[in-house]
Amino acid sequence: MKAVARCSRRCVGALFALVSVAPVPAVAAAEEVEWVVYAGRWGIQKAGTSSELGFEVHRPFGRTGFDLVGGLTATVDEAVWAYAGASWSWQANGKWRLRPGFAVSVFESGDGKDLGGPIEFRSSLEASYRLRRNLRLGLLVYHLSNAGIYDLNPGSNSLVFVVGSAVP
């Protein structure tokens, strides 16, 4: 839990402040903010996987289909990372959605896997289904790595179950 506290003091507030005050075109007022909670497995490509829990906020960037994203993830091994970035949504038949995303993360390994340094990049793809107007269920797969900016770059892949709720 020390790693969570360290990361919280250093970065979580700054990342969410960035997402909440970033300029957004005026047409965004009619769009909905989506809150997402997810849980699953971190490090699925190798032995030594860990359970993870996270949440993120998607704030629409006008009517472009792009969202500003901020999130926080923690594992049972006390690894924790906060991230901010963007995603884009592609709707199929009004119920299904594919949402690729990219974010920059501040990472603390805790007792978990060392990814090489504090700056990591997160690329993701979510597939979800709308059950009701403001409720979605789906799967999210993402890769977290430092893109070779440090000597050590093992990277990590995750598969998580997501629940999202839109708030007007």
N, C-alpha and C positions, 0 to 999 in steps of 0.2 A: 504494500500500500504506500510505501515511501515514494516509489517511482510515480504513482498516480498523483500524489501531492506535489512532487517537484514539477511535473509537467503541467499540472493545473495552475500553479503559481506563475509559471513561465509563459505559457502560450495559449491556453484555452480562451481566456478573456479577450486577448488580442485577436485571435482568429474569428471569434464570433462577432466582435466589434467590427471587424473588416467586412464580414458578410452583411451585417445589419445596416451599416452606413454607406456602403458602396452605392454610387449613383445608379439609379434604375430609371429607364424611360417612364414617362407619366402614364402610359397605357398599362403599366403593371398593376395599377390599383385594382383592376377587375380580376386579376389572377389570384390563385390561392397558394399560400405557403404550405409546404408539406413537411410533416414531422415523421421521421422514419426510425424505427427501432429494429435492430437485427441481432441475431445470435447464430453461432455456428462454430466451424473449425478453422483455426489459423495454422498455416504450415502444412497444408494437405499434401504437398508433393513429396514429403519425406517423413521418416520416422520422427517421433518427438512432436507430434501435433499438440495443439493446446486449444481449449475452448475460449471463445471470445464473445464479448457483448459490446454493442455500440449503439450510437444514435447519430442522426444527422438531420440537418435542416436544409430544405431546398427552397430558395427564394427566387421566384420567376424574374427573368430579365426581359421585361416587356412581353410581347407576344411572339418572341423569336423562337420559342421552344427550348431556349437555353435557361438554365438555372444557375444561380450562385449557390455553392454548397459549403457548409461547414459541419464538421463532425468530430466525434471523440470515440475511440475504441480502446478497450482494455482486455487483457487476457488473464487467465487464472495464474499465469506465471509472472504477473505484475508488469508485463510489457504494456505500454500505453502510448498512444499517438493521437494528436489533434491535427486536423487537416482543413484546408480551405481550397476551393477550386471551382470547377464548372461541370455541368452535365447537360446533355441534350436529350429530349424525349421524342420518340417516334411512336405514335399511336397507331394501332392496327385494329380496325373494326370497332372502335369505341371502348373495348374491354381490355385488350392486351396492349402492353407497352414495353418497348425496348429502350433502355436508357444507358448509353455509354457515358463515362465520366473520367475526369482527370483532376488530381489535386496534389498540392505540395503539403508534406506532413512534417511535423516536429515529433521525433521518435525517442522514446526512452525504453531500453530493453528490459529493465528490471531484472528478474531472474530467468527471463526467456531468451530467445534467440537474438544474437548480436547481428544486426543488419549492416554494420559497418560505420555508422555515424548518426548524428541527430537529424539530418535532413534526408527525407525519403520521398519518393514519388509514388502516387497511388493511381493506377489505371483500373477501371472497373466496367462491368457490364451487368445490368440488372434486367431481368425479365419478370414482369408482374402482371397480375390480373385484377381488374376492378370488380370487387364484389358488390359494393354499393357506391353511391355518388362520392363519398369521402373515405372509402376504405379499400386498400390494395394489399394483396398478398403476393409474394414472389420469392425468387432466388437471386442472389447477387454473388458474382465471382469477381475477385479483384487480386491484383498483383501489387505488392509493396516492395520497392527496392530503391537503391540510391543511384541507379543509372551509371554506375562506374565512377562516381565522383570521389569515392574512397577506395583504398586498396582492397578492402573486404567488401564483397557485394553478393551475398548468397541469395538475397531476395526471399520472398515468402508469398504463397498463394493462399487465398481463403475462399471458402464456400459458406454462405450464410443464408438463413431464412429471414425475409424482411416483412415487416408490417408497416404500412404507411397510412397516414391520415391527413387529409387536406383540410386546411382551415382558411375560410375566406377572409 
